[in-house]
Amino acid sequence: MEEKRSNDQGAPKLSAQIRWVLRRKHYSLRTERSYLFWIRNYVGFHNMRHPRGMGKHEIESFLTHLAVDRKNV
């Protein structure tokens, strides 16, 4: 099965890159799903910006959002 491509240069999508690394390191499928879940939430919280372009401020704002806004979820 062919990997989905995210740009004209043919680079794999972020989720495919993450899966490849986690599988190479022999992480369990459950861990892989959990990591992808949290990464999707993080990227979605920041309006679909690529994590490569984000830093400390974005991580802090996401964690604050989880602690304050979603503490009862």
PQR file of N, CA, C, O and H, with PARSE charges and radii, in Angstrom:
ATOM      1  N   MET A   1       0.843  -1.183   0.000 -0.4000 1.5000
ATOM      2  CA  MET A   1       0.000   0.000   0.000 -0.0000 2.0000
ATOM      3  C   MET A   1       0.887   1.244   0.000  0.5500 1.7000
ATOM      4  O   MET A   1       1.847   1.323   0.765 -0.5500 1.4000
ATOM      5  N   GLU A   2       0.573   2.193  -0.838 -0.4000 1.5000
ATOM      6  CA  GLU A   2       1.375   3.405  -0.977 -0.0000 2.0000
ATOM      7  C   GLU A   2       1.027   4.410   0.117  0.5500 1.7000
ATOM      8  O   GLU A   2      -0.143   4.609   0.445 -0.5500 1.4000
ATOM      9  H   GLU A   2      -0.208   2.129  -1.460  0.4000 1.0000
ATOM     10  N   GLU A   3       2.070   5.046   0.682 -0.4000 1.5000
ATOM     11  CA  GLU A   3       1.861   6.070   1.707 -0.0000 2.0000
ATOM     12  C   GLU A   3       1.264   7.322   1.085  0.5500 1.7000
ATOM     13  O   GLU A   3       1.587   7.657  -0.055 -0.5500 1.4000
ATOM     14  H   GLU A   3       3.020   4.885   0.416  0.4000 1.0000
ATOM     15  N   LYS A   4       0.412   8.008   1.801 -0.4000 1.5000
ATOM     16  CA  LYS A   4      -0.129   9.284   1.335 -0.0000 2.0000
ATOM     17  C   LYS A   4       0.971  10.332   1.399  0.5500 1.7000
ATOM     18  O   LYS A   4       1.785  10.336   2.322 -0.5500 1.4000
ATOM     19  H   LYS A   4       0.150   7.736   2.727  0.4000 1.0000
ATOM     20  N   ARG A   5       0.988  11.207   0.424 -0.4000 1.5000
ATOM     21  CA  ARG A   5       2.006  12.249   0.364 -0.0000 2.0000
ATOM     22  C   ARG A   5       1.384  13.584   0.722  0.5500 1.7000
ATOM     23  O   ARG A   5       0.226  13.844   0.395 -0.5500 1.4000
ATOM     24  H   ARG A   5       0.327  11.203  -0.326  0.4000 1.0000
ATOM     25  N   SER A   6       2.158  14.439   1.402 -0.4000 1.5000
ATOM     26  CA  SER A   6       1.619  15.712   1.873 -0.0000 2.0000
ATOM     27  C   SER A   6       2.038  16.901   1.025  0.5500 1.7000
ATOM     28  O   SER A   6       1.474  17.984   1.175 -0.5500 1.4000
ATOM     29  H   SER A   6       3.099  14.227   1.668  0.4000 1.0000
ATOM     30  N   ASN A   7       3.014  16.729   0.138 -0.4000 1.5000
ATOM     31  CA  ASN A   7       3.475  17.862  -0.648 -0.0000 2.0000
ATOM     32  C   ASN A   7       3.996  17.391  -1.998  0.5500 1.7000
ATOM     33  O   ASN A   7       4.037  16.191  -2.271 -0.5500 1.4000
ATOM     34  H   ASN A   7       3.472  15.849   0.016  0.4000 1.0000
ATOM     35  N   ASP A   8       4.390  18.330  -2.835 -0.4000 1.5000
ATOM     36  CA  ASP A   8       4.845  18.009  -4.183 -0.0000 2.0000
ATOM     37  C   ASP A   8       6.180  17.255  -4.197  0.5500 1.7000
ATOM     38  O   ASP A   8       6.472  16.555  -5.167 -0.5500 1.4000
ATOM     39  H   ASP A   8       4.357  19.305  -2.614  0.4000 1.0000
ATOM     40  N   GLN A   9       6.984  17.382  -3.157 -0.4000 1.5000
ATOM     41  CA  GLN A   9       8.269  16.692  -3.118 -0.0000 2.0000
ATOM     42  C   GLN A   9       8.107  15.220  -2.762  0.5500 1.7000
ATOM     43  O   GLN A   9       9.074  14.464  -2.855 -0.5500 1.4000
ATOM     44  H   GLN A   9       6.746  17.951  -2.370  0.4000 1.0000
ATOM     45  N   GLY A  10       6.938  14.799  -2.364 -0.4000 1.5000
ATOM     46  CA  GLY A  10       6.697  13.398  -2.069 -0.0000 2.0000
ATOM     47  C   GLY A  10       7.033  12.983  -0.655  0.5500 1.7000
ATOM     48  O   GLY A  10       7.166  11.790  -0.386 -0.5500 1.4000
ATOM     49  H   GLY A  10       6.152  15.413  -2.288  0.4000 1.0000
ATOM     50  N   ALA A  11       7.176  13.929   0.258 -0.4000 1.5000
ATOM     51  CA  ALA A  11       7.460  13.578   1.645 -0.0000 2.0000
ATOM     52  C   ALA A  11       6.218  12.948   2.274  0.5500 1.7000
ATOM     53  O   ALA A  11       5.098  13.388   2.012 -0.5500 1.4000
ATOM     54  H   ALA A  11       7.068  14.899   0.040  0.4000 1.0000
ATOM     55  N   PRO A  12       6.414  11.913   3.109 -0.5600 1.5000
ATOM     56  CA  PRO A  12       5.262  11.294   3.770  0.2800 2.0000
ATOM     57  C   PRO A  12       4.581  12.274   4.730  0.5500 1.7000
ATOM     58  O   PRO A  12       5.215  13.188   5.259 -0.5500 1.4000
ATOM     59  N   LYS A  13       3.291  12.068   4.942 -0.4000 1.5000
ATOM     60  CA  LYS A  13       2.556  12.890   5.900 -0.0000 2.0000
ATOM     61  C   LYS A  13       3.144  12.696   7.293  0.5500 1.7000
ATOM     62  O   LYS A  13       3.808  11.697   7.570 -0.5500 1.4000
ATOM     63  H   LYS A  13       2.776  11.326   4.513  0.4000 1.0000
ATOM     64  N   LEU A  14       2.890  13.658   8.150 -0.4000 1.5000
ATOM     65  CA  LEU A  14       3.407  13.609   9.514 -0.0000 2.0000
ATOM     66  C   LEU A  14       3.003  12.317  10.212  0.5500 1.7000
ATOM     67  O   LEU A  14       3.843  11.680  10.849 -0.5500 1.4000
ATOM     68  H   LEU A  14       2.350  14.469   7.925  0.4000 1.0000
ATOM     69  N   SER A  15       1.744  11.915  10.110 -0.4000 1.5000
ATOM     70  CA  SER A  15       1.296  10.703  10.796 -0.0000 2.0000
ATOM     71  C   SER A  15       2.044   9.467  10.295  0.5500 1.7000
ATOM     72  O   SER A  15       2.351   8.573  11.083 -0.5500 1.4000
ATOM     73  H   SER A  15       1.062  12.433   9.593  0.4000 1.0000
ATOM     74  N   ALA A  16       2.338   9.406   9.002 -0.4000 1.5000
ATOM     75  CA  ALA A  16       3.093   8.272   8.463 -0.0000 2.0000
ATOM     76  C   ALA A  16       4.524   8.278   8.993  0.5500 1.7000
ATOM     77  O   ALA A  16       5.086   7.221   9.281 -0.5500 1.4000
ATOM     78  H   ALA A  16       2.089  10.133   8.362  0.4000 1.0000
ATOM     79  N   GLN A  17       5.109   9.454   9.119 -0.4000 1.5000
ATOM     80  CA  GLN A  17       6.465   9.561   9.658 -0.0000 2.0000
ATOM     81  C   GLN A  17       6.500   9.095  11.107  0.5500 1.7000
ATOM     82  O   GLN A  17       7.418   8.385  11.518 -0.5500 1.4000
ATOM     83  H   GLN A  17       4.653  10.313   8.884  0.4000 1.0000
ATOM     84  N   ILE A  18       5.497   9.498  11.876 -0.4000 1.5000
ATOM     85  CA  ILE A  18       5.427   9.111  13.293 -0.0000 2.0000
ATOM     86  C   ILE A  18       5.258   7.606  13.414  0.5500 1.7000
ATOM     87  O   ILE A  18       5.942   6.965  14.211 -0.5500 1.4000
ATOM     88  H   ILE A  18       4.751  10.075  11.542  0.4000 1.0000
ATOM     89  N   ARG A  19       4.348   7.037  12.625 -0.4000 1.5000
ATOM     90  CA  ARG A  19       4.142   5.583  12.651 -0.0000 2.0000
ATOM     91  C   ARG A  19       5.445   4.842  12.334  0.5500 1.7000
ATOM     92  O   ARG A  19       5.784   3.863  12.998 -0.5500 1.4000
ATOM     93  H   ARG A  19       3.791   7.559  11.978  0.4000 1.0000
ATOM     94  N   TRP A  20       6.163   5.308  11.328 -0.4000 1.5000
ATOM     95  CA  TRP A  20       7.396   4.652  10.926 -0.0000 2.0000
ATOM     96  C   TRP A  20       8.402   4.632  12.075  0.5500 1.7000
ATOM     97  O   TRP A  20       9.015   3.600  12.351 -0.5500 1.4000
ATOM     98  H   TRP A  20       5.887   6.103  10.788  0.4000 1.0000
ATOM     99  N   VAL A  21       8.570   5.773  12.743 -0.4000 1.5000
ATOM    100  CA  VAL A  21       9.523   5.860  13.855 -0.0000 2.0000
ATOM    101  C   VAL A  21       9.089   4.959  15.007  0.5500 1.7000
ATOM    102  O   VAL A  21       9.910   4.229  15.564 -0.5500 1.4000
ATOM    103  H   VAL A  21       8.073   6.611  12.519  0.4000 1.0000
ATOM    104  N   LEU A  22       7.817   5.003  15.367 -0.4000 1.5000
ATOM    105  CA  LEU A  22       7.337   4.199  16.490 -0.0000 2.0000
ATOM    106  C   LEU A  22       7.446   2.706  16.201  0.5500 1.7000
ATOM    107  O   LEU A  22       7.783   1.922  17.089 -0.5500 1.4000
ATOM    108  H   LEU A  22       7.150   5.596  14.915  0.4000 1.0000
ATOM    109  N   ARG A  23       7.168   2.320  14.985 -0.4000 1.5000
ATOM    110  CA  ARG A  23       7.275   0.895  14.631 -0.0000 2.0000
ATOM    111  C   ARG A  23       8.724   0.449  14.563  0.5500 1.7000
ATOM    112  O   ARG A  23       9.046  -0.680  14.934 -0.5500 1.4000
ATOM    113  H   ARG A  23       6.895   2.956  14.264  0.4000 1.0000
ATOM    114  N   ARG A  24       9.598   1.325  14.093 -0.4000 1.5000
ATOM    115  CA  ARG A  24      11.029   1.000  14.059 -0.0000 2.0000
ATOM    116  C   ARG A  24      11.559   0.785  15.474  0.5500 1.7000
ATOM    117  O   ARG A  24      12.461  -0.022  15.697 -0.5500 1.4000
ATOM    118  H   ARG A  24       9.337   2.242  13.792  0.4000 1.0000
ATOM    119  N   LYS A  25      10.977   1.527  16.434 -0.4000 1.5000
ATOM    120  CA  LYS A  25      11.397   1.396  17.833 -0.0000 2.0000
ATOM    121  C   LYS A  25      10.602   0.319  18.577  0.5500 1.7000
ATOM    122  O   LYS A  25      10.765   0.145  19.784 -0.5500 1.4000
ATOM    123  H   LYS A  25      10.244   2.183  16.253  0.4000 1.0000
ATOM    124  N   HIS A  26       9.746  -0.399  17.855 -0.4000 1.5000
ATOM    125  CA  HIS A  26       8.965  -1.517  18.404 -0.0000 2.0000
ATOM    126  C   HIS A  26       7.993  -1.097  19.510  0.5500 1.7000
ATOM    127  O   HIS A  26       7.777  -1.839  20.468 -0.5500 1.4000
ATOM    128  H   HIS A  26       9.613  -0.259  16.874  0.4000 1.0000
ATOM    129  N   TYR A  27       7.418   0.083  19.372 -0.4000 1.5000
ATOM    130  CA  TYR A  27       6.379   0.503  20.308 -0.0000 2.0000
ATOM    131  C   TYR A  27       5.120  -0.304  20.029  0.5500 1.7000
ATOM    132  O   TYR A  27       4.909  -0.757  18.904 -0.5500 1.4000
ATOM    133  H   TYR A  27       7.594   0.686  18.594  0.4000 1.0000
ATOM    134  N   SER A  28       4.293  -0.486  21.033 -0.4000 1.5000
ATOM    135  CA  SER A  28       3.060  -1.249  20.840 -0.0000 2.0000
ATOM    136  C   SER A  28       2.063  -0.447  19.999  0.5500 1.7000
ATOM    137  O   SER A  28       2.149   0.778  19.913 -0.5500 1.4000
ATOM    138  H   SER A  28       4.465  -0.119  21.947  0.4000 1.0000
ATOM    139  N   LEU A  29       1.131  -1.150  19.392 -0.4000 1.5000
ATOM    140  CA  LEU A  29       0.100  -0.506  18.588 -0.0000 2.0000
ATOM    141  C   LEU A  29      -0.732   0.444  19.452  0.5500 1.7000
ATOM    142  O   LEU A  29      -1.122   1.519  18.997 -0.5500 1.4000
ATOM    143  H   LEU A  29       1.061  -2.145  19.462  0.4000 1.0000
ATOM    144  N   ARG A  30      -0.996   0.056  20.669 -0.4000 1.5000
ATOM    145  CA  ARG A  30      -1.765   0.911  21.578 -0.0000 2.0000
ATOM    146  C   ARG A  30      -1.020   2.223  21.869  0.5500 1.7000
ATOM    147  O   ARG A  30      -1.633   3.289  21.915 -0.5500 1.4000
ATOM    148  H   ARG A  30      -0.679  -0.817  21.039  0.4000 1.0000
ATOM    149  N   THR A  31       0.292   2.138  22.063 -0.4000 1.5000
ATOM    150  CA  THR A  31       1.094   3.338  22.287 -0.0000 2.0000
ATOM    151  C   THR A  31       1.095   4.210  21.038  0.5500 1.7000
ATOM    152  O   THR A  31       0.973   5.431  21.130 -0.5500 1.4000
ATOM    153  H   THR A  31       0.789   1.272  22.026  0.4000 1.0000
ATOM    154  N   GLU A  32       1.233   3.588  19.878 -0.4000 1.5000
ATOM    155  CA  GLU A  32       1.201   4.327  18.615 -0.0000 2.0000
ATOM    156  C   GLU A  32      -0.107   5.098  18.473  0.5500 1.7000
ATOM    157  O   GLU A  32      -0.106   6.278  18.124 -0.5500 1.4000
ATOM    158  H   GLU A  32       1.332   2.596  19.803  0.4000 1.0000
ATOM    159  N   ARG A  33      -1.203   4.434  18.742 -0.4000 1.5000
ATOM    160  CA  ARG A  33      -2.512   5.092  18.638 -0.0000 2.0000
ATOM    161  C   ARG A  33      -2.630   6.248  19.628  0.5500 1.7000
ATOM    162  O   ARG A  33      -3.174   7.301  19.298 -0.5500 1.4000
ATOM    163  H   ARG A  33      -1.204   3.475  19.026  0.4000 1.0000
ATOM    164  N   SER A  34      -2.121   6.048  20.833 -0.4000 1.5000
ATOM    165  CA  SER A  34      -2.174   7.095  21.849 -0.0000 2.0000
ATOM    166  C   SER A  34      -1.341   8.303  21.435  0.5500 1.7000
ATOM    167  O   SER A  34      -1.804   9.438  21.546 -0.5500 1.4000
ATOM    168  H   SER A  34      -1.679   5.192  21.100  0.4000 1.0000
ATOM    169  N   TYR A  35      -0.124   8.074  20.960 -0.4000 1.5000
ATOM    170  CA  TYR A  35       0.726   9.175  20.500 -0.0000 2.0000
ATOM    171  C   TYR A  35       0.055   9.933  19.359  0.5500 1.7000
ATOM    172  O   TYR A  35       0.040  11.164  19.357 -0.5500 1.4000
ATOM    173  H   TYR A  35       0.252   7.152  20.869  0.4000 1.0000
ATOM    174  N   LEU A  36      -0.494   9.212  18.397 -0.4000 1.5000
ATOM    175  CA  LEU A  36      -1.145   9.867  17.260 -0.0000 2.0000
ATOM    176  C   LEU A  36      -2.367  10.661  17.703  0.5500 1.7000
ATOM    177  O   LEU A  36      -2.629  11.740  17.173 -0.5500 1.4000
ATOM    178  H   LEU A  36      -0.482   8.212  18.398  0.4000 1.0000
ATOM    179  N   PHE A  37      -3.113  10.140  18.664 -0.4000 1.5000
ATOM    180  CA  PHE A  37      -4.270  10.850  19.204 -0.0000 2.0000
ATOM    181  C   PHE A  37      -3.846  12.194  19.780  0.5500 1.7000
ATOM    182  O   PHE A  37      -4.448  13.222  19.468 -0.5500 1.4000
ATOM    183  H   PHE A  37      -2.901   9.263  19.094  0.4000 1.0000
ATOM    184  N   TRP A  38      -2.809  12.194  20.623 -0.4000 1.5000
ATOM    185  CA  TRP A  38      -2.382  13.436  21.258 -0.0000 2.0000
ATOM    186  C   TRP A  38      -1.731  14.395  20.277  0.5500 1.7000
ATOM    187  O   TRP A  38      -1.882  15.610  20.409 -0.5500 1.4000
ATOM    188  H   TRP A  38      -2.320  11.359  20.877  0.4000 1.0000
ATOM    189  N   ILE A  39      -1.018  13.874  19.306 -0.4000 1.5000
ATOM    190  CA  ILE A  39      -0.408  14.748  18.295 -0.0000 2.0000
ATOM    191  C   ILE A  39      -1.489  15.399  17.450  0.5500 1.7000
ATOM    192  O   ILE A  39      -1.394  16.586  17.137 -0.5500 1.4000
ATOM    193  H   ILE A  39      -0.895  12.887  19.199  0.4000 1.0000
ATOM    194  N   ARG A  40      -2.529  14.633  17.069 -0.4000 1.5000
ATOM    195  CA  ARG A  40      -3.643  15.219  16.304 -0.0000 2.0000
ATOM    196  C   ARG A  40      -4.339  16.311  17.116  0.5500 1.7000
ATOM    197  O   ARG A  40      -4.694  17.356  16.570 -0.5500 1.4000
ATOM    198  H   ARG A  40      -2.606  13.668  17.323  0.4000 1.0000
ATOM    199  N   ASN A  41      -4.533  16.080  18.399 -0.4000 1.5000
ATOM    200  CA  ASN A  41      -5.158  17.091  19.251 -0.0000 2.0000
ATOM    201  C   ASN A  41      -4.294  18.343  19.353  0.5500 1.7000
ATOM    202  O   ASN A  41      -4.805  19.461  19.291 -0.5500 1.4000
ATOM    203  H   ASN A  41      -4.245  15.231  18.843  0.4000 1.0000
ATOM    204  N   TYR A  42      -3.006  18.158  19.508 -0.4000 1.5000
ATOM    205  CA  TYR A  42      -2.068  19.280  19.599 -0.0000 2.0000
ATOM    206  C   TYR A  42      -2.080  20.101  18.315  0.5500 1.7000
ATOM    207  O   TYR A  42      -2.175  21.328  18.360 -0.5500 1.4000
ATOM    208  H   TYR A  42      -2.591  17.249  19.559  0.4000 1.0000
ATOM    209  N   VAL A  43      -1.985  19.428  17.169 -0.4000 1.5000
ATOM    210  CA  VAL A  43      -1.982  20.123  15.879 -0.0000 2.0000
ATOM    211  C   VAL A  43      -3.331  20.807  15.642  0.5500 1.7000
ATOM    212  O   VAL A  43      -3.374  21.947  15.179 -0.5500 1.4000
ATOM    213  H   VAL A  43      -1.908  18.432  17.132  0.4000 1.0000
ATOM    214  N   GLY A  44      -4.420  20.121  15.954 -0.4000 1.5000
ATOM    215  CA  GLY A  44      -5.752  20.708  15.795 -0.0000 2.0000
ATOM    216  C   GLY A  44      -5.963  21.930  16.675  0.5500 1.7000
ATOM    217  O   GLY A  44      -6.570  22.911  16.244 -0.5500 1.4000
ATOM    218  H   GLY A  44      -4.385  19.195  16.330  0.4000 1.0000
ATOM    219  N   PHE A  45      -5.468  21.876  17.897 -0.4000 1.5000
ATOM    220  CA  PHE A  45      -5.575  23.004  18.811 -0.0000 2.0000
ATOM    221  C   PHE A  45      -4.895  24.235  18.236  0.5500 1.7000
ATOM    222  O   PHE A  45      -5.331  25.362  18.470 -0.5500 1.4000
ATOM    223  H   PHE A  45      -4.975  21.079  18.247  0.4000 1.0000
ATOM    224  N   HIS A  46      -3.828  24.016  17.485 -0.4000 1.5000
ATOM    225  CA  HIS A  46      -3.070  25.124  16.894 -0.0000 2.0000
ATOM    226  C   HIS A  46      -3.415  25.333  15.419  0.5500 1.7000
ATOM    227  O   HIS A  46      -2.564  25.719  14.618 -0.5500 1.4000
ATOM    228  H   HIS A  46      -3.473  23.100  17.295  0.4000 1.0000
ATOM    229  N   ASN A  47      -4.669  25.074  15.077 -0.4000 1.5000
ATOM    230  CA  ASN A  47      -5.198  25.349  13.732 -0.0000 2.0000
ATOM    231  C   ASN A  47      -4.400  24.684  12.623  0.5500 1.7000
ATOM    232  O   ASN A  47      -4.115  25.299  11.595 -0.5500 1.4000
ATOM    233  H   ASN A  47      -5.361  24.761  15.728  0.4000 1.0000
ATOM    234  N   MET A  48      -4.040  23.421  12.835 -0.4000 1.5000
ATOM    235  CA  MET A  48      -3.401  22.573  11.834 -0.0000 2.0000
ATOM    236  C   MET A  48      -2.000  23.042  11.417  0.5500 1.7000
ATOM    237  O   MET A  48      -1.538  22.730  10.319 -0.5500 1.4000
ATOM    238  H   MET A  48      -4.272  22.921  13.670  0.4000 1.0000
ATOM    239  N   ARG A  49      -1.340  23.781  12.286 -0.4000 1.5000
ATOM    240  CA  ARG A  49       0.055  24.154  12.021 -0.0000 2.0000
ATOM    241  C   ARG A  49       0.944  22.937  12.225  0.5500 1.7000
ATOM    242  O   ARG A  49       0.670  22.098  13.083 -0.5500 1.4000
ATOM    243  H   ARG A  49      -1.715  24.035  13.178  0.4000 1.0000
ATOM    244  N   HIS A  50       1.999  22.843  11.441 -0.4000 1.5000
ATOM    245  CA  HIS A  50       2.928  21.724  11.570 -0.0000 2.0000
ATOM    246  C   HIS A  50       3.739  21.900  12.857  0.5500 1.7000
ATOM    247  O   HIS A  50       4.187  23.010  13.144 -0.5500 1.4000
ATOM    248  H   HIS A  50       2.222  23.524  10.743  0.4000 1.0000
ATOM    249  N   PRO A  51       3.938  20.831  13.637 -0.5600 1.5000
ATOM    250  CA  PRO A  51       4.697  20.941  14.883  0.2800 2.0000
ATOM    251  C   PRO A  51       6.119  21.482  14.694  0.5500 1.7000
ATOM    252  O   PRO A  51       6.685  22.069  15.616 -0.5500 1.4000
ATOM    253  N   ARG A  52       6.688  21.290  13.521 -0.4000 1.5000
ATOM    254  CA  ARG A  52       8.045  21.792  13.273 -0.0000 2.0000
ATOM    255  C   ARG A  52       8.116  23.310  13.447  0.5500 1.7000
ATOM    256  O   ARG A  52       9.158  23.841  13.832 -0.5500 1.4000
ATOM    257  H   ARG A  52       6.228  20.813  12.772  0.4000 1.0000
ATOM    258  N   GLY A  53       7.024  24.002  13.170 -0.4000 1.5000
ATOM    259  CA  GLY A  53       7.002  25.453  13.274 -0.0000 2.0000
ATOM    260  C   GLY A  53       6.544  25.966  14.626  0.5500 1.7000
ATOM    261  O   GLY A  53       6.328  27.166  14.792 -0.5500 1.4000
ATOM    262  H   GLY A  53       6.177  23.570  12.857  0.4000 1.0000
ATOM    263  N   MET A  54       6.396  25.082  15.584 -0.4000 1.5000
ATOM    264  CA  MET A  54       5.936  25.491  16.910 -0.0000 2.0000
ATOM    265  C   MET A  54       7.016  25.213  17.936  0.5500 1.7000
ATOM    266  O   MET A  54       7.955  24.456  17.689 -0.5500 1.4000
ATOM    267  H   MET A  54       6.572  24.107  15.449  0.4000 1.0000
ATOM    268  N   GLY A  55       6.866  25.838  19.089 -0.4000 1.5000
ATOM    269  CA  GLY A  55       7.880  25.677  20.127 -0.0000 2.0000
ATOM    270  C   GLY A  55       7.291  25.683  21.522  0.5500 1.7000
ATOM    271  O   GLY A  55       6.165  25.240  21.751 -0.5500 1.4000
ATOM    272  H   GLY A  55       6.103  26.453  19.290  0.4000 1.0000
ATOM    273  N   LYS A  56       8.084  26.196  22.446 -0.4000 1.5000
ATOM    274  CA  LYS A  56       7.756  26.176  23.866 -0.0000 2.0000
ATOM    275  C   LYS A  56       6.417  26.855  24.157  0.5500 1.7000
ATOM    276  O   LYS A  56       5.613  26.331  24.928 -0.5500 1.4000
ATOM    277  H   LYS A  56       8.998  26.555  22.261  0.4000 1.0000
ATOM    278  N   HIS A  57       6.176  27.998  23.557 -0.4000 1.5000
ATOM    279  CA  HIS A  57       4.937  28.744  23.828 -0.0000 2.0000
ATOM    280  C   HIS A  57       3.706  27.915  23.446  0.5500 1.7000
ATOM    281  O   HIS A  57       2.728  27.875  24.193 -0.5500 1.4000
ATOM    282  H   HIS A  57       6.829  28.424  22.930  0.4000 1.0000
ATOM    283  N   GLU A  58       3.753  27.260  22.295 -0.4000 1.5000
ATOM    284  CA  GLU A  58       2.613  26.463  21.839 -0.0000 2.0000
ATOM    285  C   GLU A  58       2.391  25.239  22.730  0.5500 1.7000
ATOM    286  O   GLU A  58       1.251  24.856  22.995 -0.5500 1.4000
ATOM    287  H   GLU A  58       4.547  27.292  21.688  0.4000 1.0000
ATOM    288  N   ILE A  59       3.476  24.633  23.184 -0.4000 1.5000
ATOM    289  CA  ILE A  59       3.349  23.488  24.092 -0.0000 2.0000
ATOM    290  C   ILE A  59       2.713  23.939  25.401  0.5500 1.7000
ATOM    291  O   ILE A  59       1.807  23.283  25.914 -0.5500 1.4000
ATOM    292  H   ILE A  59       4.402  24.943  22.969  0.4000 1.0000
ATOM    293  N   GLU A  60       3.184  25.053  25.937 -0.4000 1.5000
ATOM    294  CA  GLU A  60       2.633  25.566  27.194 -0.0000 2.0000
ATOM    295  C   GLU A  60       1.155  25.924  27.053  0.5500 1.7000
ATOM    296  O   GLU A  60       0.365  25.642  27.954 -0.5500 1.4000
ATOM    297  H   GLU A  60       3.920  25.586  25.520  0.4000 1.0000
ATOM    298  N   SER A  61       0.777  26.539  25.941 -0.4000 1.5000
ATOM    299  CA  SER A  61      -0.632  26.916  25.774 -0.0000 2.0000
ATOM    300  C   SER A  61      -1.520  25.681  25.624  0.5500 1.7000
ATOM    301  O   SER A  61      -2.651  25.679  26.110 -0.5500 1.4000
ATOM    302  H   SER A  61       1.419  26.768  25.210  0.4000 1.0000
ATOM    303  N   PHE A  62      -1.031  24.634  24.964 -0.4000 1.5000
ATOM    304  CA  PHE A  62      -1.802  23.400  24.831 -0.0000 2.0000
ATOM    305  C   PHE A  62      -1.957  22.720  26.183  0.5500 1.7000
ATOM    306  O   PHE A  62      -3.053  22.278  26.528 -0.5500 1.4000
ATOM    307  H   PHE A  62      -0.112  24.636  24.569  0.4000 1.0000
ATOM    308  N   LEU A  63      -0.886  22.631  26.948 -0.4000 1.5000
ATOM    309  CA  LEU A  63      -0.961  21.997  28.270 -0.0000 2.0000
ATOM    310  C   LEU A  63      -1.845  22.800  29.220  0.5500 1.7000
ATOM    311  O   LEU A  63      -2.567  22.220  30.032 -0.5500 1.4000
ATOM    312  H   LEU A  63       0.005  22.990  26.668  0.4000 1.0000
ATOM    313  N   THR A  64      -1.796  24.121  29.127 -0.4000 1.5000
ATOM    314  CA  THR A  64      -2.678  24.959  29.941 -0.0000 2.0000
ATOM    315  C   THR A  64      -4.129  24.708  29.551  0.5500 1.7000
ATOM    316  O   THR A  64      -4.995  24.593  30.418 -0.5500 1.4000
ATOM    317  H   THR A  64      -1.210  24.592  28.468  0.4000 1.0000
ATOM    318  N   HIS A  65      -4.395  24.625  28.269 -0.4000 1.5000
ATOM    319  CA  HIS A  65      -5.743  24.323  27.776 -0.0000 2.0000
ATOM    320  C   HIS A  65      -6.228  22.996  28.356  0.5500 1.7000
ATOM    321  O   HIS A  65      -7.369  22.901  28.808 -0.5500 1.4000
ATOM    322  H   HIS A  65      -3.691  24.719  27.564  0.4000 1.0000
ATOM    323  N   LEU A  66      -5.379  21.978  28.349 -0.4000 1.5000
ATOM    324  CA  LEU A  66      -5.778  20.675  28.885 -0.0000 2.0000
ATOM    325  C   LEU A  66      -6.052  20.749  30.384  0.5500 1.7000
ATOM    326  O   LEU A  66      -7.018  20.166  30.876 -0.5500 1.4000
ATOM    327  H   LEU A  66      -4.452  22.055  27.981  0.4000 1.0000
ATOM    328  N   ALA A  67      -5.203  21.465  31.100 -0.4000 1.5000
ATOM    329  CA  ALA A  67      -5.331  21.534  32.554 -0.0000 2.0000
ATOM    330  C   ALA A  67      -6.500  22.399  32.999  0.5500 1.7000
ATOM    331  O   ALA A  67      -7.167  22.071  33.981 -0.5500 1.4000
ATOM    332  H   ALA A  67      -4.418  21.939  30.701  0.4000 1.0000
ATOM    333  N   VAL A  68      -6.762  23.493  32.299 -0.4000 1.5000
ATOM    334  CA  VAL A  68      -7.770  24.456  32.740 -0.0000 2.0000
ATOM    335  C   VAL A  68      -9.116  24.224  32.058  0.5500 1.7000
ATOM    336  O   VAL A  68     -10.148  24.117  32.721 -0.5500 1.4000
ATOM    337  H   VAL A  68      -6.221  23.759  31.501  0.4000 1.0000
ATOM    338  N   ASP A  69      -9.093  24.148  30.738 -0.4000 1.5000
ATOM    339  CA  ASP A  69     -10.348  24.070  29.976 -0.0000 2.0000
ATOM    340  C   ASP A  69     -10.925  22.673  29.893  0.5500 1.7000
ATOM    341  O   ASP A  69     -12.137  22.525  29.743 -0.5500 1.4000
ATOM    342  H   ASP A  69      -8.254  24.235  30.200  0.4000 1.0000
ATOM    343  N   ARG A  70     -10.097  21.640  29.986 -0.4000 1.5000
ATOM    344  CA  ARG A  70     -10.588  20.284  29.804 -0.0000 2.0000
ATOM    345  C   ARG A  70     -10.426  19.433  31.053  0.5500 1.7000
ATOM    346  O   ARG A  70     -10.477  18.206  30.965 -0.5500 1.4000
ATOM    347  H   ARG A  70      -9.112  21.760  30.109  0.4000 1.0000
ATOM    348  N   LYS A  71     -10.236  20.037  32.190 -0.4000 1.5000
ATOM    349  CA  LYS A  71      -9.967  19.246  33.387 -0.0000 2.0000
ATOM    350  C   LYS A  71     -11.137  18.343  33.778  0.5500 1.7000
ATOM    351  O   LYS A  71     -10.936  17.353  34.481 -0.5500 1.4000
ATOM    352  H   LYS A  71     -10.194  21.033  32.261  0.4000 1.0000
ATOM    353  N   ASN A  72     -12.337  18.661  33.340 -0.4000 1.5000
ATOM    354  CA  ASN A  72     -13.495  17.848  33.691 -0.0000 2.0000
ATOM    355  C   ASN A  72     -13.920  16.893  32.580  0.5500 1.7000
ATOM    356  O   ASN A  72     -14.957  16.237  32.677 -0.5500 1.4000
ATOM    357  H   ASN A  72     -12.500  19.466  32.769  0.4000 1.0000
ATOM    358  N   VAL A  73     -13.110  16.821  31.523 -0.4000 1.5000
ATOM    359  CA  VAL A  73     -13.480  15.952  30.397 -0.0000 2.0000
ATOM    360  C   VAL A  73     -12.901  14.583  30.589  0.5500 1.7000
ATOM    361  O   VAL A  73     -13.099  13.705  29.749 -0.5500 1.4000
ATOM    362  H   VAL A  73     -12.268  17.354  31.445  0.4000 1.0000
TER
END
